């Protein structure tokens, strides 16, 4: 079993800049008296490549926003991002920012998953909720395509070797790469986050969850919430807690930081202990995405190349321009890269990300179930009121067999994770409605259930409700049913909600029944999940 540690967070406010030096000195003076596993400042386990961010240039949208774009287009105020862009072929006035997969700013799932949204029947009650939340927006990963392309292009423009761009690319003549990047070696004493939108999306989510579930909080208790040691993971959790509990949230909750790096078991970042997930054996999704990129971006590559006399742009370059649209928008509020592409090309971009996740994290991945199975074990243990005594997975046994760090008596559970890890968790649960194979050559199936924009945008969330009803609830009830109950004893149900829309469990588990409300009887759910560990084949999938 790998070594592990837990850090219990104790911050008193967000407005700490004026007292940084004093606080730092106090921390250093007292650190000798604090065990390592309780130390949160400085972040001594920032993780490989994932420490405090080298912050990019601050936004100035009041000066850079070109809206309104044309006289015939009504003005829409930015809120806070500028997303009212004129996109060729967008006849329905839809948002391209709902087509950016895991790079989409958060939005509620617009169409749902096929279940009807139902109120609780009279007399039924929610007794517990488990929230699994993605972090907020971030900068491009260091060394990733968008970061490498942006840096190289900016250097060529600055050096004067890029030539004079014309037409749609004229903005590049005065463009520079301003995004930040991750820097594990940073020792900055100033608070930093990936983007200011982290605070907006996560704080708003905390407020939303307070309205939905605030009544579940027992004011005489202090709950444990879990995140990881990555800087953006910590800050996302802090902002969410402030939204849910208020600025003095440390009176209500303690953050448990699980080390996120190689050699440490962590169900919130399960890929670190799954070697095959980071090797060519798991590149099927990326390969499929590249095939599709070379199909849907052919016209865009020819079109945009005509505006660049000195630089020869290829398909990967054009794809990186699409990617920079999202990153620049969430960083600065607006990006001129966005309206270089037609609406159909943005639909193609979304599908490229669906392909990547399908083969890299969902059911076409040889390691998808294995990466997510540790968290599934933890959920089942909580629901069945026991700690973990053995795992055989990446679940952290040192933390999970101790009720101090793995409490069983909470009505509210908050866990913070990553997009790919949440995708793997949904796969490990066996939610086969996301399993249909997607053709790499297209066209994108219009009715596909696997849309990453709807599943893992920035600040995505899975809410798992435990509901007790005084009698069995009818499987075909409607919102207006006068009597939704059947004869029988009190019954407990489980309800999955992804990005504010019900996920019908019967679509993946026939034993749950074809219920209009999408619920599943909890005991039936347990029986379904009895085989989840065996199906994950953790040791073979990760190390075989």
HUBELMO-V672135 format. One line per field, one symbol per residue. phi: phi as a letter, one per 30 degrees, with the letter a starting at -180 (. if undefined). psi: psi as a letter, one per 40 degrees, with the letter a starting at -180 (. if undefined). A space follows every 10 residues. Layout:
phi->???
psi->???
This chain:
phi->.ddaabccdb ccaddcddcd dddddddddc ddcceedcdc bdddbdjdib dedddddddb ddccddddda ddcddbddbd ddbdcdcdid dchdcddcbc hdcdeebded cicjcddcdd dejdbdcabc ccbddddbdd deideddddd dddddddddi cdicdbhdce dddcdbdcdd adbdddcedc ebbdaddedd dddddddedd ddbedddddc bbdccbbcdd eddddddddd ddddcjdcdd dcbcdcccec adjbdaddbd ddcbeddcbe dccedddddd ededcdcedd ddddddcbdc ccdceedddd ddddeddddd dcjabdddcd cdddddddde dddedddedc bcddddcedd dcddddeddd dedcibddca bibddddedd cbddcbdccc cbbbbbbced ddeddddddi dddccedcdd ciddddcddd bdeccbdeid bcccccbccd becedcdbdc edbdccdkde bcbbbcbchi bdcddddcbe ddiddddidb ddddedddde cdddddhedd ddbd
psi->hiiiihhhhg ididgedeed ddddddddde ddehideehe higegdihef aihghaiiif dddeheiidi dehihhiige ihegihhheg defiheeefe beehihiihd eaeeiihiih iheiiheihh hhhiiaiiii hheidddddd ddddddddee eeahiibded dedeiiheia ihgdehfhei hiidideddd dddddddddd ddeddehhee ihihihaiei dddddddddd ddddeidfde edihhhhhhg ihehhheege ddfgdeefid dfeddddddd dddedeeddd dddddeegdd hhhadddddd ddddddddde deeiheddee iidddddddd dddddddded daeeheeddd dedddddddd dddefiihdi deaehgddde fhedegieei ehhhihaidd ddddddddef geeedhhhhd eaihhdeidg hddedfihfi ihhhihhhie ihhhdfiide hdgeiihiii ihiihhhhfe ihhhddddgd deigideeih hddddddded edddddfddd dde.
